[in-house]
């Protein structure tokens, strides 16, 4: 299996050999869901302009990437030392609690001109710059809908990152969904609270709606299907409308009507306050994780 993985990752085989000579070499450290989402986007359409490699030492993620993308030109290796071309961009796609260790093991293999992108929650650019010995660092806070091209990510660039490098980062990530740059790094904790962790809030709300519908007599499948379709439709309507979500809500909330009664219950329970408290707890935890896992 190991031999097969290295053979599949040979830089001289497959359709990517020609463009790799002129375009940048983007190397992902870690082959999990976020790497898969970004790689999938990069290989859509005409594909990347250069070489794309993933360093993933263990299966099943490594073999899955080989099976799904090697024929399109993705190179998958078990170790960064197996790369046969220097990296131009390195994407650190590992959990924050192991990022320092992974950087220590691999950073010496990348040159001083590399641009580094981290998708690890909470770990500051200051910590990354110290560990890497490189000032060209961008933090990205993505979310799981990126895996279907409907994500929302916040980005922050250290001062040494040029506008051309920002554009390069956007080109790599653009197929995952909405990209928003923030100019102050602490705002990434707010991004975490809104969009990074946000899908979980909506999943919980969908589940609560489905459970209530089932309790009212609908089948589990019907209740869940209705809840999911309603959430999808409401989000798309909000995205396409010139009106604010508050205005859209008012349009379907006639005083004395059925929807009015439901909204009144939410207001009596202080839904806005509950959401604000939950998001504050999320942001605080993200900051605490960064302080714990981002120690120099």
CORGI-V228021 format. One record per run of one state. SS is the DSSP state (alpha for helix, beta for strand, coil for the rest). FROM is the first residue (numbers start at 1). LEN is the number of residues. If there is no record, write none. Layout:
ss=SS from=FROM len=LEN
ss=SS from=FROM len=LEN
This chain:
ss=coil from=1 len=1
ss=alpha from=2 len=7
ss=coil from=9 len=10
ss=alpha from=19 len=3
ss=coil from=22 len=3
ss=beta from=25 len=5
ss=coil from=30 len=3
ss=alpha from=33 len=10
ss=coil from=43 len=8
ss=beta from=51 len=5
ss=coil from=56 len=5
ss=alpha from=61 len=12
ss=coil from=73 len=2
ss=beta from=75 len=3
ss=coil from=78 len=2
ss=alpha from=80 len=3
ss=coil from=83 len=6
ss=beta from=89 len=4
ss=coil from=93 len=3
ss=alpha from=96 len=14
ss=coil from=110 len=5
ss=beta from=115 len=4
ss=coil from=119 len=6
ss=alpha from=125 len=8
ss=coil from=133 len=4
ss=beta from=137 len=5
ss=coil from=142 len=2
ss=alpha from=144 len=5
ss=coil from=149 len=2
ss=beta from=151 len=7
ss=coil from=158 len=5
ss=alpha from=163 len=14
ss=beta from=177 len=5
ss=coil from=182 len=5
ss=alpha from=187 len=10
ss=coil from=197 len=1
ss=alpha from=198 len=18
ss=coil from=216 len=4
ss=alpha from=220 len=21
ss=coil from=241 len=4
ss=alpha from=245 len=7
ss=coil from=252 len=6
ss=alpha from=258 len=11
ss=coil from=269 len=2
ss=alpha from=271 len=23
ss=coil from=294 len=3
